[in-house]
Amino acid sequence: MQQVVSENAWGLLFDKKPRNRRVGRKHWLCQMLAEAAEMLDQLADIPGTIGDDVRAECRTAGWGALRSKAAGLAVGHLARLTLTPSLAPVAVLSMKVRVVAVMFCPDSSKHPALENACARQLLRALGFPPGAAA
């Protein structure tokens, strides 16, 4: 499990393709913060990555679809139970970065990445019902 984590953790941070559109000069800070929060979220999902890797390796070994899925789910669940306490600070940090991104965004309606990724999660974390921002 340590090998899977060490090999895939950095790949999670850099596997995205660059955006096709330029970020306006008013949105460079909130865009950077929103992408940092997304990377932290991907890093916090290491247990899911471990489960997916185990499932893929089982399929390669010829275990069949059902047995491979069961093995991947079991290992992913065990990894989640084991790693959740150590990954909890990453989730909190991700939310803090989102709060700062929303605070710095001059107009979130012109910033779809921040509106979709950050605002909904913030509203949900604060206990507002869905659609409260409308």
N, C-alpha and C positions, 0 to 999 in steps of 0.2 A: 504494500500500500504506500509506503514511503517513496518508493521509486516512481509510482504513478503520480503522486503529488508533486514530487520534485521535477519531473519531466514535463508535466502539463500546466503547472501553475503559471509559468512565464508565458507559455503559449496562449493561455486564456487572455492575457493582457494585450497581446499583439496580433491576434488572428483576424481582427476586423480590417476590412478594406477601407482606404481613405474615402472621405465624403466627396461627392462629385461637385457640390456647390461650395462657394466661398462663404465664410462666415463674415457678416458685416462687422464693422469696427465697433458698433455698439454692443454686439453680442459675443465678442471673443472670450470674455471672462466667464460668462454663464455657460457658454458652449463647452469650454475647457472643463469647468466644474461638473457639468452634466455627464461628460464622457468619463471623467475620473470616477464618478459615482457608478456608472455602468460597469467599469472595469472592476471596481470593488465588489459589486454584486456578482460578477462572474467568478471572481476569486473566492467569494464566500460559498459558491456552489461546487466546491471541490468534491463533496460526497456524491453529488449527482454525476460528476465527471468520472469518478472511480467506478460507479455502478455501470455507466455506459461503456467504459473500457472493458470491464469484466464481461459484460454481455457480448461485446464485439469479439473478444478473445474466445469466448465459449462457442460462438457461432463459427469462428475460424477453425476451432478444434473439432467441429462436427457434432456438437451437442444437440442440435435441433433448436427450433425457434422457442418452444415452450420452456424447455430446460434452461436455455440461455437467458431468457427473460427472467425466470425465477431466480437464477443465480445472480444476475445483475441487480435485481430488486433487493435480494437479501443482503448482498455486499454493500449496496448503496445505503440501505437502512442501517446496517451496522456501522458504516463509516459516518453517517449522520449522527448516530448516538454517540460515537466516539469523538468526533471532531466538533460538534456543535458548541461545547463550552469554549473551545479555543478560537472558534471563528466568530463568536458573538461580538467581540469588539469591532470586527470588520463591518458587520451589519450596522452597528451603531454609528461607526465612522461614515459609512455610506449615506445614512440618513442625515447626518450633520452636514455633509458636503451638499446634499440636495437642498437643505434649508438655506445654506449660503448662496447656492446658485439661484434659487427663487428670489432671494433678497436682492441680488445684484442685477437680475434681468430687468432691463428698462421696459420691455413690452413682451410679456410671455405669449401673447397671441400671435406674434410674428416669429416665434421661436418654437416650432413644433416639437423638437426633441426635448426641450425643457418642459413644455406643457404636458406632453404625454408621459414622459418617464418620471418627472419629478412631482408635478403638481398633484396628480392623482394619488401617488403614494403618500405625499405629505398630508393631504386631506384625509386619507384613510387612517394614517397614523394618529392624526389629531381627533379622529372619531366623527368626522363629518360624513353624512350619508352620501352615496354616489349621486353625482349631478348637482352637488351643492355649490360648485363654483360658477354655474351658469347663471 
